[in-house]
């Protein structure tokens, strides 16, 4: 998925400048520019145009931690919806294509589709899982090459049942980082809602000024968490590390609390984890 950009999101440069200020490294560096830092500049001069690993590695670690923490309170920025996977082939086991066989299963990953006998990698550009998928939340299905309404599928709790395939997929299981199906006797389209991940910022020509962290108002947490990690790596005093850790935790609490307060505007009713009648099972995030 494309990374959100724009003035509402903090840039890496804004966060890096804060990290240098917290670490008392806002001095003129190799180019004589005030604030670029001596220990924590964006890039090293030897070799030239090389990202500073001390800064960037810990910055990426802090951003990953931010995403991980916010996924648990359902921040909508990290949720993707309406991803279509089209023309999944019918079941194809020892009995042949489209022949029901309770011994056969199918699966879909981000490189291709296993139909029961053959692994397809060239069906269509959109016949694989999105590369940014971390966890599927809900899946719907319909007959391929139609405009039929999608019907929600059921996520099974303890494995797919050994039954004959029908005209619908009906059930799915997230296992081995792929979506597993029993298969159907005809081609099927599926629609996904999932938790996504963003790429890491490691390119050699990374432009800190025009690279954004797509969480609004997150710069304080990311900066203090990065400063905490750097201070710990450099052998800083325990009380300093503890102070940075507490400050980062306070900023994270505010970010999470804003999301929870927004959710409280809507009345939620807890659903059973596995409701075979309605397929409205509760996913790991309650979404």
N, C-alpha and C positions, 0 to 999 in steps of 0.2 A: 504494500500500500504506500502511496506517496506520503512523505513526511510533511505534516502541516508546517507552514512558514508564515511569517508576517509579524507585524509590530506587537501583537498581543503575547507573543512567546519570547522568552529571554534567549539571547544569543549566547553561544559559547564564550564570546569575548566578554560579555557582561559578567558572566559567572567567573571566568578566569581572572578578570580584574578584581572581583570581590575576594577570590582566593588569595591573590597576591597581597591585598590589603590586610586580610585576616592574618596572614603569615608574615607580615611586615617586610614584604618584598616589592613594594611599589616604587622602586628606584629606577633611574635611567639605566638601560642595559647596553647591549652591544651597539645599538644604533643611536644611543644618546637620547632616546625618547622617554620622558618621564612616565613611570607607571608600567613599563614593559617588563621589568623585573630582571634580576640577575640569576637567581636560582630557578625561578618558575616562569621563564618567558614562554610564549606560545611555541616558538620554534628555536632550535639550536643553530648556532652559526657554524659549528664543526660536527658532522658535515653540514653544509648549507641546506636550507629549506627542508629540515627534518623536524618533525613534531617532537616536542619535548616529552619523552616517555614518562618522566616523573609526574608531570602535570596531567597528561592526557590519559594515561592508564588509570589513575585514581579518579579522574573526572568521569570516565566511562563507567567505572565501578559504582560511583555514586549515583549516576543516572540510572543504571540497571537496578540499583536498590530502590530508587524512587519509583520506577515502574512496578517493581515487585510489590512494594508496600501499597501502592494505589490500586493495583489490580484487585486486592482483597476488599476494597470498598467500592468497586465497580465504577471507577472513573470512566466516563463515556468515551474519552479520547482514545482509549486503548481497545475499544470494542468495534469490530467491523461487522457489517451486515449485508445481506442480499448479494453474496458472492455465489455465482451460478457455475455449476459443473454440469456439462451437457453431454448427452449421448453415451452414458456408461453402458457398455455392452451387456448382453444377457449372460446368465450363468452358463459356464462351459466346462463341464466335468467329464469324467470317463464315458458318460452316456452320450455326449455330444452337446452342441449349442442348444440352449433353450429347453433342455431336458431336465426336469426336477431331479435333484440328487441331494439328500440330506447330509451326505458326507463332504460336501463342497462348500467353501466360503470364498468370498471376494474381499479385496481391500484396495483402498485408495490412499496414496501418499503424495508428496510434493514432486515426485518424478514420474509417476505413471499409475497404471491400474492393472491389478491382477484379476482376471476374469474367472479363475478357477483352474485354468490350464496354461494360460499365456499372459505374459506381462506386457501391457501396451504402453508405449512411450510416445506414440505419434498419432493419437486419436484426433485431438484438436488442441490448439493452444490453451484452451480453458477446460481441459479434462484432467487436471491435476489439482491437488490442494494448493492454496496460496502459500507462497514461500514464507510469509510472515505469520502464518498460523501457529499459535502456541497451544491453544486448547479449543476444540469445538464446543459450542454452547447448545445450539439447537440446529436441527436439520429437517428440511421439508423435501418432498419428492413429488414428481408428476411424470406422466408419459412423455417421452421425447418427441420433438417435432410437433408439439401441440401448444395451445395457449391455455391449457387446463389450469385450474387453480391448484397451487401447491398444497399438499396435505402433510401435516407434521408427522414425523417419524418418532418412534420411541427409543430412547437410549436404555439398553438393557443393563441390569445391575451386576449379574453374575454370569455373563457369557451368553453368546447367541444360542438359541435352542436348536437341536438337531431335527429340523423339519423340512418338508419339501418346499421348494420355491414356488411363488405364485406370480401374479401380474404386478405385484408391488414389492418394494424392498422391506417396508414395514418397520424394521428394527435396525439399530446400529450400535457398535461398541467401539470406544476409543481404547486401542491397545497397540503397544509397540510403536507409538507415535504415528499411527495411521488409523483411518476410519475403516472398520471391518463391517461387512454386510453378509447376509445369507445369499443375496443376489435375487434377481427376478428373471422371469422367462422372456422379458422384452427390454428394450432400451429405456433407460430412465435418466431424467434430469434431477439434480438435487440443488437445494438452496441452503447456504450456510450462514449462520451467525456465530462469530468466534472472537476469542481474545487474541489480539495481534501483538506482535513485537516490532520495535523499530530497529533499523540497522545501527550498528555501532559506528562511532566517529573515529576512524583510524586511517583514512586516506592520506597519502603523503602530501598532497596539495590542499589539505583541509583549510578552508577559509573560516576562521573563528567568527568573524564579524557577520557572515551570511549563513551560518549554520545555527539552527534553532532547536531548543529542547521543547517539544510540543506539549508542555504542561504549563498553564498560566500560573504566574506568581510563584514559581518553584525555585528561583535563583538563590534565595537565602538558604534553603535546605541543602541544595546541591553544593553551594560554595562551602558551607560549614562542614558538611560531610566529607567533601574533598580535602579540606584543610585538616580535618581529623585524621584521615587516612595517611596524608603526607607526613604529618607530624609524628604519627606512630611509626611510619616507615623510617623516618630519620632519627628515631630514638628520643623523641621529645619526652619531657617530664610527664609522669602519669596524671598529675592534677590538671595539666594543660589539655591533655587528650580527653580527660573526663569532662572538662568544661566545654570543649568543642562538641563532644558527643551529646551532652545535655542540650546545648543550644540547637544543634541539628534536630534532636528529638522534639524540641518545642516547636520548631517550624513545621516539622512533619505532622505533628498533632493538629496544628491549625489547618493544614492542607486537607487532611483526612476529615476533620470536623466540618469543614465547609461542605464537603461532599455529602456527609451523613445528614447535615441539616437540610440540604437541598432535597434529599430523598424523603425526609419526613413530611414534605408537603403533599405526598401521595400516600394513600392508605394501602398497605400491603397485607396480604393474607398468606400465611405459610401454606405451601402445598406439600403433599406427601412426596417422599423421595421417589417412589416408583408407583405411579398410578397407571395400570395397564388399560384402564377404560378410557382415559382422556389423553394419555401420552404427555401429560403436563408434569413430568418429573422435575424435581428441584435440581438444577445444575450446581456445580461447585461454588458458583458465585451468587446463587439465588436469583438468577436473571431469567 
